[in-house]
Amino acid sequence: MIRTRSRLRRLTPLALPALWGGVAVLWKLTCPLARQEGLPTRIATSAVFLTVGAGLVLGIRRGLTRELKQIRAIAQATQQVLLRPLPPRLDGLAVAAAQLSVARGAAVGGDLYEAVSTPHGVRIVIGDVRGHGLGALGAVAAVLGSFREAAHDEPGLGGVLRRLDRALGRHLCERARDEHPASGGFDPYSPAAEEFVTVLLLEIDRDGDVLALNCGHPRPYRLGPRGAKPLAAGDPLPPLGAFPLPEELPVHRCTRLLPGQALVLHTDGAEDARDAAGRYFPLEEVLTRAARTGAAPGAVVHQVHSALLRHTGGRLTDDVALLVVRNDRCRAPAHSPDPGPCRTRTAPSPR
């Protein structure tokens, strides 16, 4: 019954053109004027069939436009659930993020980001799936869904990263079986087995100390009164899905985020973007100008995206995600303002 109603609803826009067509055929067969030869008769016949054709086209267009609006509304709702808007503040930190997708009309592509407040501190993830567009949404959903649970459950960043790795591995195995159903219970070789995700995990505690685990992702920038400075996040691990994680995961202390300072996380689509002459996008220069003007996180995101679109002429070749977090806590840390060199801790391997 429901399917029948759906089909009738789709055919409704064709009712008026069909009625006009019937009238035109009836007029042609029964009207004495239609049987006469001459220019007036041809003009009248042409006008009738032109009206029928125009009505048919307009009816079909109206139905397709209605369905397109419904599909866009569903897609937009799905994208907002998958890559949901971040809260403007998390535990005293101001946060802003946005993404530019290569796929036209899509708000989600192959990049991912999330920030949550947990008992262990504010935890942030940003990643980039190999490839771009809507085809990478499965891996994005697997990684984000796992992070949103693991960020609260795992006491250390190493545990969070292992959860992400297992979730991505399950997704790739299921996708491979779907692509090769004749393989039975074995894990077949497929292009999905070559898919990987670069990931940067950060944890910001109450004193502003920033811990990081980097799996092949671009380094973040720290914004301060003197400009933008790239931060070393230790020796990067391989991207998730490319190789198994080592037994011991080096968690690096990158810096101490002082009140007023900000961190900028981005995907490689920003630094790799080129203009018509082949020049790379000057991300560090744009961030330095934003830092010296004291722009808020949302303004930084807007300035970078606007400059990026001007640089490329609006022709992006890769998705670009940007996340900015600024320390707006009033209480200054009791430690020295010098963050000092990076120190490395090792997350114990799970028993």
N, C-alpha and C positions, 0 to 999 in steps of 0.2 A: 504493500500500500504506500509506504513512504517513498519507495523508488518510483512508483507510478506518479505520485504527486510531484516529485522532483523533475521527472521528465516532462510532465505537462507544464511546469513552471518555466522550464527552459524553452519550450515551444511557444509560450505566450507571445514573445515579441514578434513571432512570424505570423500571428493571426491576422493582423491588419494588412500586411502585404499579400497574404494568400487571398484575403477577401477582395482586395483590389485586383489581383490577378484573375480571379473568377469573374469579376465584373467585366474586365477587359476582354476575356474570351467570350463571355456571353454577348457583349456588345458587338464583337467581331462576327459572331455567327447569326445574330438575330436583327441587328440594326440595318435597315436598308441603305443608310448612308455609307456604312462600312463596305458594302458590295459595289459601290460606285468607283469608277476610276477617275483619276485627275489629281491635281496638286492639293486642293482643299482636303480631299479624303486622306491623302498620304500624311499631310500635316496633322490632321486629327488623330490618325492611328499612331503616328510617332509620339504625339503628346501623351496619349493614353499609356503606351508602353514605357515611356520615359518616367511617367509618374509611378507606375508599378515598380520599375527598377529602382528608382530613388527610395520608394517606401521600403522595399525589401532590404536595401543596403542600410538604411537608417535603423530598421528594426533589428537587424543582426548586430549592428554596431552598439545599439543600446543594450542589448543582452550581454555582449562581450564586455562592455564597460562596467556593467553591474557585477559580473563575475570577477573581473580584474580588481575592483575595489574590495570585494570580499576576500580575495586571495591576499592582497596587500595587507589588509587588516589582520588576518591570521598570521602572516609572516612576521609582521611587526610585533605582535604579541609574543610569538615564539622567540624572536630575537631578544626581546626585553627580558624574558625569563632566563634565557641562556646566558647572555652577557648583560646582566641587570645593571641599572645605574648605581654608582657607588654613593654612599651617604656623604654629605659635605664635610662631616666631622667624625673622627674616630678617636676616642680617648685623648682628646686635646690636640689631635692632628687634623689639619685641613687637607682634604683630599679632592682631587678632580681627575677625570680620565675620559678619553674619547678615542674613537677609532675611525679611520678612513679606509673603506673597503674598495677593492678593485671592482668587485661585482656591482654593477649598476643597480641602485635601489636597495642594496643590502646594507644593514647596519652591522652585520657580523660577517667576518671572513675567516681567515686562517689564524688570526691573532687572538689572544685571550688575556684577561687580567681580572684580578679580584683582590679586595682588601677587607679583612675582617678583624674585629677586636676580640681578643681571646684572653684567658687568664695568664697566658704566657707572653703577652704583648700584642701589638698590632702586627699581623702577618699579612704579607703581600706576595702575590705571584703574578708574573707576567711571562707570556710564552708566545712562541711562533711555530705553528705547524708547517711542516714541509709542504709547499704548495700554497694556494690561496683560493679564496672564493667559497662557495657553498659546499663544495666537495669535502672540505676540511672540518665541517661542523661536528662530525662524529667524534673526532679526536678532541676537539675543543670541549664538547660536552663531557667526555670521559674524564679529562684532566680537571676541569672546573668542579664537576660534581664530587670528585674525590677530595679536592683541596678544601671545599667548604665543610666537609666532615672532618678530615684529618687535622685541619688547622686548630680545631677545638680539642681534639682527642689526644694528639701526640704531644708529649712534653718537649721534644726537641725537633729542630728543623730536619734532622736526618730521618726521623720517622715519617715526617710529612712527605719528604721526597720519595721514600720507598713506597708509600701508599700511592702516590701519583704514578710511579713507574709500574706498579702492579695493575692499576686501573687501565693505563694505556696498553699494557700487554694483553689484557683480556679483550679490550676493544679490537686490537689488531687481529687477534686469533679468531674472534667471532666474525669479523669482516672477511678474513681469508676464507673461512668455511662457507660463508654466504656466497662468495665469488666462485668457489670451487665445491659445489655440493657433492660431487662424485668422489671426493677424497675420503669420505667416511669419517672416522674418528681421528684421523691424523691431521696435523697442522700442515696445510699445503703451502708451497711457495707461491707468492703472489705479489703484485706491486704494493699491497698493503704492508707486506713485511719490510719494505724499504722506507716506510713512513716513520718520521721521527719528529720530536718536538723539542725545541730549545726552551729552557725554563730558567728563570731567575727567581729564587725564593729569598725574601727578606723578613727579618723580625726586628721590630723597634721596641725596646723596653722603656720603662718609665723614665730612666735617666738619659734616654736618647741614643743609647748604644745600638748600633745597627749590625746585626749578624746576617750573613749571606751564604747561600749555596747556589753556585752557578753551573748550569749544564749547557755550555755552548752558547750562551746568550750575550748580547752586547752589554758592556759595562754601564752602570748608571752614572748620572752626573749629580754633583752636589752644587746647589746654588747658594751664593752668599753675596755680601756687599761687593766683593772683589770680582764677581763674575761666576762662570761655570767651570767646574773642574771634574774630569772623569775620575771615578774611583776604581781602584784595583780591588777585585773581589776574589783574589787568590787564583790559583791554577784552576781553570774551568774543567769540569767533568764532561764526558761525552753527552750529547743530547739524549733525552729519554727515547727509548725504542731502538736506538742504534746499536748499543752494546749493554751488557748487564752492568749494573752499578757495582762499584767495588765494595768490599766488606766494610771498610772504614770510610766514612764520608767527612771530609774536612770542612768544618763550619768556620767561616772567616769573620772576624770582627773588622768591618770596613772602616767605620768612622763613628764619631759621636755627633748626632744631629742636634745642634744647639738651637735654642729658641730663635725663630726668625729664619733659620736655614731650611732649605727644601731639597728633596731628592727628586730627580726626573728619571723615570724608567721608560724605555722605549724599545721597539722592535727594529730589526735591521732595515726595514723598509724606509725608515727616516734617513739613515746615513747613506744608504745605497741609491737614493733617488737622484736622478740626473736631469739636467735641463737639455734643451735642443742641441747645445754645443758639447754635451757629454760631461759637463762639470758636476761634481757631486754636491749634494745639498750641504751647506755649511751649518750643521746643527749646533755645534759648539758656539759659533758666533751669535746665532739667533738666541740661544739660551743665555749667553753672557749679557746681551742687551736686555733681555727680560729680567735677569737677576739684578742688574744695576738700577732698573726702574722700580724694583720692589713689587713686581706684579704678583697678584694672587694666583693660586694654582690654576683656577679656571681660566684666567687671563693668559697664563703661560701656555696652556694647551691651545687656546684660540690663536695666539700669536704664532706658535710653531706650525699649526695646521695651515693658517693663512699664508705664511711664508713658503711652506712646502708646495701648496697649490700654485702660487705665483712662480716658483722656481721651475716646476715641471709643466706649467701651462695647463694644469688640471688633468694631465695624462699620467696617472700613477701606474707603475708596473708591479707593485706589490702592496699588500695591506700595510697600514701604518697604525700602530697603537701607541698611545702616550698616557702615562700615569704620573701625576705630580702629587707629592705629599710634603706638607710644610709643618714644622714644629711650631704650634701656636700655644704651647704650654707656658703659663706665666712663671712657674717656678724654675729658676735657673739651676742647672746641675751643680752639685757641690764639688765636682772634680775640676781639674784644670781644663780651660777651654781648648787646649791643644789635644786633638783626638789621638795623637801619637801614631806609631806605626801599627800596621795590621797585625793582629795576633790570630793564631789559628788554634781552634779546638777540634777535637776529633769525636764525632758521634759514634758511640759503640755500635757494633753490628748486632742485629737482632739474634737472640738465641733461639 
